[in-house]
Amino acid sequence: MKKKSLITGITGFAGSHLAELLLKNNHEVYGTVRWRSKTENIEHIKKQLKLIEADLLDAHSMQNLIRKTKPDYIFHLAAQSFVLSSWNAPAHTLNLNIIGQVNLFEAIREVGVNPVVQIACSSEEYGLVYPNEVPIKETNPLRPLSPYGVSKVAQDMLGWQCFKSHGIKVIRTRAFNHTGPRRGEVFAESTFAKQIAEIEKGKKEPIIEVGNLKAKRDYTDVRDMVRAYLLSVEKGKPGEVYNICSGKAYPIKDILNLLLSMSKKKIKIKIDPQRLRPSDVEILLGDCSKFKRETGWKPKITFEKTLRDLLDYWREHV
C-alpha cells in the first residue's frame, strides 16, 4: 500500500526536491499550489503529482485539502522563507507562517485524520547565539533576531502545543542553511552563483554585488536535507524537535571564494548596502547528534559538489 504524502509548498526549493524523493520511494504525492504559483521547479515531475489548489490563509480551503487527501504524512514547508523580506513585510511573514499553520492544524482536527506532520522550522529561531553556545543544541535558548525568526519560533511552539493538547503527531525539524540546484536567487550563495553565470555569458559586468560576508553558516545539501525530512516522519518521535545540519560553519566569504574558483573569469567584489540586514545572526553552527542517533541520517553530498551543482544550475538558466 502506497503511503500518501502531502507537501505544502511543493513548488518551492525544498518542496520540489522532497517531491522527487517521495516519488522515488513509491509515495502517492499530493501538493498545494496557488493560482499564481510558479511551477518550473516541478515541471519535470508534474504528471506524477496530484496538485490541489489551496490557500493556507483560508481555513475552509485547508479543510477541503485535508478531506480530499487524508494523508499519512504531511510535510509543512510552505512559508515566507526569506529573512530579508521579513524586515520589509513583517505582518505578511507573521500572518502566513503562523496563521497558515493554525489553519492547517485546525483542519487536521476538524477532518479527524491522524497523520505524522513535519514542520519545517529554522535555525533562525536561535538568533543571538553567544560564542560559548556553539555548536547549537536543541536546548539552546531561542533569541530570534528577525520577524522571520519570530514567526518560526511561533510555528515551532504551536506544533509542540498541538502535540501536547490534541495528540497530533508533530515532528519539528530546525533546519540550518541548505542549498543546491533550484535555490532561490535571493539567497546569498545562489545570488553569487547566478551573478557568476551572468558574467560568464556576458550579461553582466565582471562585478559581484554582495552583502555581509562575515556571517558564518552551517550548510547542508538540499538533497540531504529532504532525506532528513523523510526520515523524521518515519523514525522521529512525535513532540520532539531536531536540528538538521552538517555540523560545519562556513564564512559567507569562503563560499563566495569557492564559487569564484569554479569560474575562469576575473571578477571584482562590491558591497551593496541594500543586501545588508538591520541585524544579522553572526554564527549558526549546529549540533544534530540527536537526529543522527534516532534516525541514522548523515549528509552524503560534499559542499563543493553542492556549490558546483548550484553554479551549473544557474549556467543553464540565465
SULRAZI-V555399 format. One record per residue. N is the residue number from 1. RES is the residue in one letter. D_LAST is the distance of its C-alpha to the last C-alpha in Angstrom with 2 decimals. Layout:
n: (N/N)
res: (RES/RES)
d_last: (D_LAST/D_LAST)
//
This chain:
n: (1/2/3/4/5/6/7/8/9/10/11/12/13/14/15/16/17/18/19/20/21/22/23/24/25/26/27/28/29/30/31/32/33/34/35/36/37/38/39/40/41/42/43/44/45/46/47/48/49/50/51/52/53/54/55/56/57/58/59/60/61/62/63/64/65/66/67/68/69/70/71/72/73/74/75/76/77/78/79/80/81/82/83/84/85/86/87/88/89/90/91/92/93/94/95/96/97/98/99/100/101/102/103/104/105/106/107/108/109/110/111/112/113/114/115/116/117/118/119/120/121/122/123/124/125/126/127/128/129/130/131/132/133/134/135/136/137/138/139/140/141/142/143/144/145/146/147/148/149/150/151/152/153/154/155/156/157/158/159/160/161/162/163/164/165/166/167/168/169/170/171/172/173/174/175/176/177/178/179/180/181/182/183/184/185/186/187/188/189/190/191/192/193/194/195/196/197/198/199/200/201/202/203/204/205/206/207/208/209/210/211/212/213/214/215/216/217/218/219/220/221/222/223/224/225/226/227/228/229/230/231/232/233/234/235/236/237/238/239/240/241/242/243/244/245/246/247/248/249/250/251/252/253/254/255/256/257/258/259/260/261/262/263/264/265/266/267/268/269/270/271/272/273/274/275/276/277/278/279/280/281/282/283/284/285/286/287/288/289/290/291/292/293/294/295/296/297/298/299/300/301/302/303/304/305/306/307/308/309/310/311/312/313/314/315/316/317/318)
res: (M/K/K/K/S/L/I/T/G/I/T/G/F/A/G/S/H/L/A/E/L/L/L/K/N/N/H/E/V/Y/G/T/V/R/W/R/S/K/T/E/N/I/E/H/I/K/K/Q/L/K/L/I/E/A/D/L/L/D/A/H/S/M/Q/N/L/I/R/K/T/K/P/D/Y/I/F/H/L/A/A/Q/S/F/V/L/S/S/W/N/A/P/A/H/T/L/N/L/N/I/I/G/Q/V/N/L/F/E/A/I/R/E/V/G/V/N/P/V/V/Q/I/A/C/S/S/E/E/Y/G/L/V/Y/P/N/E/V/P/I/K/E/T/N/P/L/R/P/L/S/P/Y/G/V/S/K/V/A/Q/D/M/L/G/W/Q/C/F/K/S/H/G/I/K/V/I/R/T/R/A/F/N/H/T/G/P/R/R/G/E/V/F/A/E/S/T/F/A/K/Q/I/A/E/I/E/K/G/K/K/E/P/I/I/E/V/G/N/L/K/A/K/R/D/Y/T/D/V/R/D/M/V/R/A/Y/L/L/S/V/E/K/G/K/P/G/E/V/Y/N/I/C/S/G/K/A/Y/P/I/K/D/I/L/N/L/L/L/S/M/S/K/K/K/I/K/I/K/I/D/P/Q/R/L/R/P/S/D/V/E/I/L/L/G/D/C/S/K/F/K/R/E/T/G/W/K/P/K/I/T/F/E/K/T/L/R/D/L/L/D/Y/W/R/E/H/V)
d_last: (42.14/38.42/37.51/35.94/33.06/31.55/28.26/27.77/24.10/23.11/19.74/18.75/17.39/20.83/22.22/19.96/20.77/24.40/24.56/23.58/26.27/28.90/28.46/28.98/32.08/33.46/33.16/33.20/30.12/30.15/27.52/27.53/25.22/25.50/25.38/22.22/20.53/16.93/17.43/14.13/15.07/18.35/17.69/18.63/21.91/22.72/25.77/27.32/27.20/29.66/27.82/30.10/29.50/30.92/31.01/31.90/33.69/35.92/38.71/39.80/36.32/36.31/39.76/38.74/35.79/38.11/40.83/38.59/37.04/39.86/37.58/38.83/35.91/33.81/30.70/30.22/26.65/25.96/25.94/24.51/23.15/21.57/24.36/23.44/23.37/26.83/28.22/27.09/28.14/30.81/32.78/29.88/28.96/32.63/33.30/30.50/30.85/34.66/35.98/33.40/34.79/38.35/37.85/36.53/39.53/42.01/40.78/41.40/44.90/45.60/44.72/46.54/44.09/43.88/40.39/39.10/36.54/33.93/32.74/29.54/31.02/29.56/30.53/30.02/33.47/35.06/33.80/36.34/37.17/39.90/39.88/42.71/40.83/38.15/37.22/37.13/39.20/39.27/42.51/40.99/41.58/38.81/38.16/34.86/33.43/31.12/31.59/29.09/31.34/34.37/32.95/32.34/35.91/37.18/35.34/36.67/40.22/40.22/39.37/42.29/44.56/43.84/44.67/47.91/48.98/47.94/47.41/43.78/42.34/39.63/37.63/35.84/33.01/31.94/28.57/27.49/23.83/21.74/18.17/16.04/13.28/12.33/13.68/13.14/11.24/14.69/16.22/16.86/15.66/12.38/11.70/12.82/10.49/7.33/9.15/10.08/6.82/6.28/9.98/10.02/8.21/10.63/8.70/10.84/14.41/15.24/16.34/15.31/16.85/18.73/21.52/24.49/24.18/27.73/27.43/27.87/26.32/27.26/24.22/24.36/21.83/21.12/22.57/25.72/25.80/25.96/28.61/30.51/30.24/31.80/34.47/35.27/36.51/38.21/39.97/39.70/42.72/42.62/43.03/41.56/38.59/36.43/34.09/31.19/29.72/29.59/32.38/30.55/29.10/26.48/26.30/22.81/23.29/23.75/20.51/18.67/20.77/20.11/16.31/16.99/19.42/16.82/15.23/17.37/16.29/18.89/17.52/19.77/20.04/20.99/22.51/21.43/24.50/22.57/21.10/24.68/26.68/30.36/31.41/29.51/30.63/31.34/31.40/30.69/32.16/33.44/36.30/35.76/38.97/40.30/37.49/37.64/41.41/41.44/38.67/38.25/34.48/32.79/29.20/28.39/24.90/24.75/22.67/21.24/20.06/18.57/16.47/15.55/14.49/12.40/10.66/10.35/8.95/5.90/6.00/6.17/3.82/0.00)
//
